[in-house]
Amino acid sequence: MGPLIPKQKSCEGDGGLHCIPSFACGLFTWPSSSARVVSASGINADVSRRDRKEENELSSQEPAEDVPSFSPPRKFQFSELKSATRNFRPNSLIGEGGFGHVFKGWIDEHGTAPAKPGTGMVVAVKILKTDGPQGHKEWLAEVDYLGELHHPNLVHLIGYCNEGENRLLVYEFMEYGSLDQHLFRKARPLPWRIRMKIALDAAKGLAFLHDRNPPIIFRDLKTSNILLDCKYNAKLSDFGLAREGPIGGRSHVSTRIVGTYGYAAPEYVMTGHLTARSDIYSFGVVLLELLTGKRSMDASRPSGQHNLVEWTRPFLSDRKRVTLLVDPNLNGVYSPRGVHKLSSLAARCLSRDPRVRPSMQQVVDALTLIQNFTDMVEPVTPVASPLKDVRTKAKN
């Protein structure tokens, strides 16, 4: 992975493939959706009722707290994966980046044999470019990390291929794609309760990494690296930049500065000193994107508003003004208490002083409470876009 880049790229694709690890495949650019986000005025009563029904169905499901049983990564033959992806046909391509290309494929549920499309297990197959910037060392590190780490909120590595010059990775297929895709590209906005569920799932995955000894620092948390299955269960993907945190009483580890501009913690960008609190800052940015429906960095916004964190920071702890930040595509259907608690939590995660930021377990506890808030309001007549001229409104 190269140095910190100024342009955010998303890891998403039709069908929801994940772009998991790869010490540099971390910033895949997936095919863009042609769908646009509709304004609040475009959400009718039928859609609102459907969203509420979907929320109720999801809220009635018991979260799976038990870690599922995972088998060791399977070793595939290149010929098997070639057949599973229908000879890597162009219409099977679902993503590409610095690491290589990613294809959709089908394999036997319990083995490595290819299966006919629509049968067996659907997977994502990522191929290392033989002439690309990433090498065997990075590929191997990725296999080592995800071969060991198993949690309901981490994307699962199914297997790998190491045959001659061919280096491939096989991952579970995430049907609903990335959070980035749903927040910024889908015509139908994510309801409030689903956003809070996704935030909690992602927090649990990150807390699992931080609780290890030594802790594992994800280092590239962003909406495009949070993937969703068909029930909106969220899983962290792309461990390419992950590394072990400080041990033996050390306060930090020193690394080259990598990641995605707009998500990286300021102290890490300035010094290269990496701690688990660097991840917590990135998580705060994700919370802010969930709240506002706006990207962390967007050069198309007016001057002074490109950086979402700095633009909205003055309003996060102000109960009277914070509702101006709420995504207008929610059509007013959200929990006022949840908005206040979430904005306060985001402000703490985004503290310029890393020592003030909460631990990920504290974040999990706070988000768990937000799930139980029942003060949901009904749809209201849409008003002007909250983040448009928000500073002017706040002064009135």
C-alpha positions as CSV (number, residue, x, y, z in Angstrom):
1,M,0.0,0.0,0.0
2,G,1.4,3.3,-0.9
3,P,1.4,6.5,1.2
4,L,-1.7,8.2,2.4
5,I,-3.8,9.1,-0.7
6,P,-5.9,12.2,-1.0
7,K,-8.7,10.7,-2.9
8,Q,-11.2,8.3,-1.3
9,K,-11.8,5.1,-3.2
10,S,-14.6,2.6,-2.5
11,C,-14.4,-1.2,-2.2
12,E,-17.8,-2.1,-3.5
13,G,-19.5,-4.0,-6.3
14,D,-22.7,-5.4,-7.6
15,G,-23.6,-8.3,-5.4
16,G,-21.6,-7.0,-2.5
17,L,-18.2,-8.5,-2.9
18,H,-15.7,-7.5,-0.3
19,C,-12.2,-6.4,-1.0
20,I,-10.5,-8.0,1.9
21,P,-6.9,-7.9,3.0
22,S,-3.9,-7.4,0.9
23,F,-1.5,-4.9,2.3
24,A,-2.2,-2.7,-0.7
25,C,-5.3,-3.9,-2.2
26,G,-6.8,-1.8,0.5
27,L,-8.3,0.8,-1.8
28,F,-10.1,-1.1,-4.5
29,T,-12.3,0.9,-6.9
30,W,-15.5,-1.0,-7.5
31,P,-17.9,-0.5,-10.4
32,S,-20.1,2.5,-9.6
33,S,-23.8,2.2,-9.3
34,S,-25.9,4.3,-11.7
35,A,-28.5,4.9,-9.0
36,R,-28.6,8.2,-7.3
37,V,-29.6,9.1,-3.7
38,V,-33.1,10.5,-3.7
39,S,-33.9,13.6,-1.7
40,A,-36.2,13.4,1.2
41,S,-39.0,14.8,-0.9
42,G,-38.8,11.7,-3.1
43,I,-39.6,9.3,-0.2
44,N,-43.3,8.4,-0.2
45,A,-45.4,6.9,2.5
46,D,-45.1,3.4,1.0
47,V,-41.3,3.5,1.2
48,S,-41.5,4.8,4.8
49,R,-43.9,1.9,5.7
50,R,-41.6,-0.6,4.0
51,D,-38.6,0.8,5.8
52,R,-40.4,0.5,9.2
53,K,-41.4,-3.0,8.4
54,E,-37.8,-3.9,7.5
55,E,-36.6,-2.3,10.7
56,N,-39.0,-4.2,12.8
57,E,-38.0,-7.5,11.2
58,L,-34.3,-6.8,11.8
59,S,-34.9,-5.6,15.4
60,S,-36.8,-8.8,16.2
61,Q,-33.8,-10.9,15.2
62,E,-31.5,-12.0,18.0
63,P,-27.9,-11.0,17.2
64,A,-25.5,-13.9,16.8
65,E,-23.0,-13.4,19.6
66,D,-21.5,-16.9,19.3
67,V,-18.5,-17.2,17.1
68,P,-19.3,-19.6,14.3
69,S,-17.2,-22.6,13.6
70,F,-14.6,-21.8,10.9
71,S,-12.5,-24.4,9.1
72,P,-8.8,-23.7,8.2
73,P,-8.3,-21.9,4.9
74,R,-8.6,-24.3,2.0
75,K,-5.8,-24.7,-0.6
76,F,-7.2,-24.4,-4.1
77,Q,-5.7,-25.3,-7.4
78,F,-5.5,-22.6,-10.0
79,S,-7.5,-24.7,-12.4
80,E,-10.3,-25.0,-9.9
81,L,-10.7,-21.3,-9.4
82,K,-10.4,-20.7,-13.1
83,S,-13.3,-23.0,-13.6
84,A,-15.2,-21.6,-10.6
85,T,-15.1,-18.1,-12.2
86,R,-15.9,-19.4,-15.7
87,N,-12.4,-18.8,-16.9
88,F,-12.3,-15.3,-15.3
89,R,-14.9,-14.1,-17.8
90,P,-15.3,-10.3,-17.9
91,N,-18.9,-10.5,-16.8
92,S,-17.7,-12.2,-13.6
93,L,-15.4,-9.3,-12.8
94,I,-16.7,-7.4,-9.8
95,G,-13.7,-5.3,-8.8
96,E,-10.0,-4.4,-9.4
97,G,-7.2,-2.5,-7.7
98,G,-3.6,-2.4,-6.8
99,F,-3.6,-6.1,-5.8
100,G,-5.3,-7.3,-9.0
101,H,-8.8,-8.3,-10.1
102,V,-11.7,-9.8,-8.2
103,F,-14.2,-12.2,-9.7
104,K,-17.4,-13.8,-8.6
105,G,-17.4,-17.6,-8.6
106,W,-19.0,-20.7,-7.2
107,I,-17.4,-23.6,-5.4
108,D,-18.4,-26.8,-3.6
109,E,-19.6,-25.9,-0.1
110,H,-17.3,-28.4,1.6
111,G,-14.3,-28.7,-0.7
112,T,-12.4,-26.9,-3.4
113,A,-14.1,-28.2,-6.6
114,P,-15.8,-25.6,-8.8
115,A,-19.6,-25.6,-8.9
116,K,-22.1,-24.5,-11.6
117,P,-23.3,-20.9,-11.3
118,G,-26.2,-20.7,-8.8
119,T,-25.1,-23.9,-7.0
120,G,-22.7,-24.6,-4.2
121,M,-21.2,-21.6,-2.4
122,V,-20.8,-18.2,-4.0
123,V,-17.4,-16.7,-3.4
124,A,-15.1,-13.8,-4.3
125,V,-11.8,-14.7,-5.9
126,K,-9.0,-12.1,-5.9
127,I,-6.0,-12.6,-8.2
128,L,-2.6,-11.0,-7.5
129,K,-1.2,-9.2,-10.6
130,T,2.1,-10.7,-11.5
131,D,3.4,-7.3,-12.6
132,G,1.7,-5.3,-9.9
133,P,3.2,-3.4,-6.9
134,Q,2.1,-6.1,-4.4
135,G,4.2,-9.1,-3.9
136,H,4.2,-12.6,-2.3
137,K,5.1,-11.2,1.1
138,E,2.0,-9.1,1.3
139,W,-0.2,-11.9,0.0
140,L,1.2,-14.3,2.6
141,A,0.7,-11.7,5.4
142,E,-2.9,-11.5,4.4
143,V,-3.4,-15.2,4.5
144,D,-1.7,-15.4,7.9
145,Y,-4.0,-12.7,9.4
146,L,-7.3,-13.9,8.2
147,G,-6.4,-17.5,8.6
148,E,-6.1,-16.9,12.3
149,L,-8.8,-14.2,13.0
150,H,-12.4,-15.4,13.2
151,H,-15.3,-13.4,14.4
152,P,-18.9,-12.9,13.3
153,N,-18.1,-9.3,12.4
154,L,-14.9,-10.0,10.3
155,V,-15.2,-11.2,6.7
156,H,-14.1,-14.8,6.4
157,L,-11.2,-16.0,4.3
158,I,-12.3,-19.3,2.7
159,G,-9.0,-20.2,1.1
160,Y,-6.1,-19.4,-1.2
161,C,-4.1,-20.6,-4.2
162,N,-0.3,-20.5,-4.4
163,E,0.7,-22.2,-7.6
164,G,3.6,-21.1,-9.6
165,E,3.3,-17.4,-10.2
166,N,-0.4,-17.5,-9.4
167,R,-1.5,-16.0,-6.1
168,L,-5.2,-16.0,-5.3
169,L,-7.5,-15.4,-2.3
170,V,-11.0,-16.7,-1.9
171,Y,-13.5,-14.9,0.4
172,E,-17.1,-15.3,1.4
173,F,-19.5,-13.3,-0.7
174,M,-21.3,-10.4,0.9
175,E,-24.6,-10.0,-0.8
176,Y,-25.4,-6.3,0.0
177,G,-22.0,-4.9,-0.8
178,S,-20.4,-2.1,1.2
179,L,-21.8,0.5,3.6
180,D,-20.2,3.1,1.3
181,Q,-22.4,1.9,-1.5
182,H,-25.6,2.1,0.5
183,L,-24.9,5.5,2.1
184,F,-23.7,7.3,-1.0
185,R,-24.9,5.4,-4.1
186,K,-28.1,3.6,-3.5
187,A,-31.4,5.3,-4.4
188,R,-33.1,3.9,-1.3
189,P,-31.5,5.2,1.9
190,L,-30.6,3.0,4.9
191,P,-33.2,3.5,7.7
192,W,-32.0,4.8,11.1
193,R,-32.2,1.5,13.0
194,I,-30.3,-0.4,10.3
195,R,-27.5,2.3,10.4
196,M,-27.3,1.8,14.2
197,K,-27.2,-1.9,13.8
198,I,-24.3,-1.6,11.3
199,A,-22.4,0.7,13.6
200,L,-22.7,-1.7,16.5
201,D,-21.6,-4.7,14.4
202,A,-18.6,-2.8,13.1
203,A,-17.7,-1.7,16.6
204,K,-17.8,-5.3,17.8
205,G,-15.4,-6.4,15.1
206,L,-13.0,-3.6,15.9
207,A,-13.3,-4.3,19.7
208,F,-12.4,-7.9,19.0
209,L,-9.2,-6.8,17.2
210,H,-8.2,-4.4,20.0
211,D,-8.8,-6.9,22.7
212,R,-6.2,-9.3,21.4
213,N,-2.7,-9.5,22.9
214,P,-1.0,-7.7,21.3
215,P,-3.9,-5.6,20.0
216,I,-4.4,-5.6,16.2
217,I,-4.8,-2.1,14.7
218,F,-7.0,-2.1,11.6
219,R,-5.5,1.1,10.3
220,D,-7.9,1.6,7.3
221,L,-11.4,1.7,8.8
222,K,-13.9,3.4,6.4
223,T,-17.4,2.8,5.0
224,S,-16.1,1.0,2.0
225,N,-14.4,-1.6,4.2
226,I,-17.6,-2.4,6.1
227,L,-19.5,-5.0,4.2
228,L,-23.1,-6.2,4.6
229,D,-24.8,-9.5,4.2
230,C,-28.5,-10.0,3.2
231,K,-29.6,-9.3,6.7
232,Y,-27.5,-6.2,7.1
233,N,-25.1,-7.9,9.4
234,A,-21.8,-5.9,9.0
235,K,-18.3,-7.3,8.8
236,L,-14.9,-5.6,8.6
237,S,-13.0,-6.3,5.4
238,D,-9.6,-5.5,3.9
239,F,-6.9,-6.2,6.5
240,G,-4.1,-5.2,4.1
241,L,-2.9,-2.4,6.4
242,A,-3.6,-4.1,9.8
243,R,-0.7,-4.6,12.1
244,E,0.1,-5.5,15.7
245,G,-0.1,-2.7,18.2
246,P,2.4,-1.7,20.9
247,I,3.4,-4.3,23.6
248,G,5.7,-4.3,26.6
249,G,4.7,-0.9,28.0
250,R,5.3,0.9,24.7
251,S,2.9,3.7,24.0
252,H,2.9,3.3,20.2
253,V,4.4,1.7,17.2
254,S,6.1,3.8,14.5
255,T,5.1,3.1,10.9
256,R,5.0,4.7,7.5
257,I,1.9,6.7,7.1
258,V,-0.7,4.8,5.0
259,G,-4.5,4.7,4.8
260,T,-7.2,6.9,3.4
261,Y,-7.3,10.6,3.6
262,G,-10.2,11.9,5.7
263,Y,-10.2,8.8,8.0
264,A,-6.7,8.7,9.4
265,A,-6.2,10.1,12.9
266,P,-4.3,13.5,12.9
267,E,-1.6,12.5,15.3
268,Y,-0.8,9.4,13.1
269,V,-0.6,11.6,10.0
270,M,1.7,14.0,11.7
271,T,4.0,11.6,13.5
272,G,3.5,8.1,12.2
273,H,2.9,7.0,15.8
274,L,0.2,4.3,15.6
275,T,-2.1,3.2,18.5
276,A,-5.5,1.6,18.8
277,R,-6.9,5.1,19.4
278,S,-6.0,5.8,15.8
279,D,-8.7,3.3,14.8
280,I,-11.2,4.9,17.2
281,Y,-10.8,8.3,15.4
282,S,-11.5,6.5,12.1
283,F,-14.6,4.9,13.6
284,G,-15.7,8.4,14.7
285,V,-15.6,9.5,11.0
286,V,-17.7,6.5,10.1
287,L,-20.3,7.4,12.7
288,L,-20.4,10.9,11.3
289,E,-21.0,9.6,7.8
290,L,-23.8,7.4,9.1
291,L,-25.3,10.4,10.9
292,T,-25.1,12.9,8.0
293,G,-25.1,10.7,4.9
294,K,-22.1,12.8,3.6
295,R,-18.7,11.5,2.6
296,S,-15.7,12.2,4.9
297,M,-14.0,14.1,2.1
298,D,-15.8,15.7,-0.9
299,A,-14.1,18.3,-3.0
300,S,-17.4,19.1,-4.7
301,R,-18.7,20.7,-1.6
302,P,-18.2,24.5,-1.1
303,S,-15.0,25.8,0.2
304,G,-14.6,25.1,3.9
305,Q,-16.8,22.1,3.8
306,H,-14.6,19.6,2.0
307,N,-13.6,17.9,5.3
308,L,-16.7,16.6,7.0
309,V,-15.1,16.3,10.4
310,E,-13.8,19.9,10.6
311,W,-17.0,21.2,9.0
312,T,-19.4,19.6,11.5
313,R,-17.2,19.5,14.6
314,P,-18.7,22.7,16.2
315,F,-22.2,21.2,16.1
316,L,-21.7,17.6,17.5
317,S,-22.0,18.5,21.1
318,D,-24.7,21.2,20.7
319,R,-28.1,19.6,21.3
320,K,-30.0,22.5,19.6
321,R,-28.0,22.4,16.4
322,V,-26.9,18.8,16.0
323,T,-30.2,17.8,14.3
324,L,-29.2,20.1,11.4
325,L,-26.6,17.5,10.6
326,V,-29.0,14.5,10.2
327,D,-29.1,13.0,6.8
328,P,-32.2,14.5,5.0
329,N,-32.8,11.2,3.2
330,L,-34.0,9.8,6.5
331,N,-37.1,11.9,5.9
332,G,-37.2,12.8,9.6
333,V,-37.5,9.2,10.7
334,Y,-34.9,8.8,13.4
335,S,-34.5,8.7,17.2
336,P,-33.8,12.2,18.6
337,R,-32.2,10.7,21.7
338,G,-30.2,8.4,19.4
339,V,-29.0,11.4,17.3
340,H,-27.8,13.2,20.5
341,K,-26.1,10.2,21.9
342,L,-24.5,9.3,18.6
343,S,-23.2,12.8,17.9
344,S,-21.8,13.0,21.4
345,L,-20.1,9.6,20.9
346,A,-18.7,10.7,17.5
347,A,-17.3,13.9,19.1
348,R,-15.5,11.8,21.7
349,C,-14.0,9.5,19.1
350,L,-12.9,12.4,17.0
351,S,-11.1,14.2,19.9
352,R,-7.9,15.8,18.8
353,D,-6.3,14.3,22.0
354,P,-6.2,10.6,21.5
355,R,-6.1,10.0,25.3
356,V,-9.6,11.4,25.6
357,R,-11.1,9.0,23.0
358,P,-13.1,6.1,24.4
359,S,-12.0,2.5,24.1
360,M,-13.8,0.4,21.5
361,Q,-15.5,-1.6,24.3
362,Q,-16.9,1.7,25.6
363,V,-18.0,2.5,22.0
364,V,-19.8,-0.9,21.8
365,D,-21.5,-0.2,25.2
366,A,-22.7,3.2,24.0
367,L,-24.0,1.9,20.7
368,T,-25.8,-1.0,22.5
369,L,-27.8,1.5,24.5
370,I,-28.7,3.5,21.4
371,Q,-30.2,0.3,19.9
372,N,-32.9,0.3,22.6
373,F,-34.1,3.9,22.2
374,T,-37.8,3.9,21.1
375,D,-38.4,7.6,20.5
376,M,-38.7,7.2,16.7
377,V,-40.5,10.0,15.1
378,E,-42.8,9.8,12.1
379,P,-42.0,11.2,8.6
380,V,-42.2,15.0,8.4
381,T,-42.4,17.4,5.5
382,P,-38.9,17.6,4.2
383,V,-36.9,20.8,4.8
384,A,-33.8,22.2,3.2
385,S,-30.8,19.9,3.1
386,P,-29.4,20.0,6.7
387,L,-25.7,20.3,5.7
388,K,-26.4,23.1,3.3
389,D,-25.6,26.5,4.8
390,V,-25.7,24.8,8.2
391,R,-23.4,27.4,9.8
392,T,-25.7,30.3,8.7
393,K,-28.8,28.5,10.1
394,A,-27.0,27.9,13.4
395,K,-26.3,31.6,13.9
396,N,-30.0,32.5,13.5
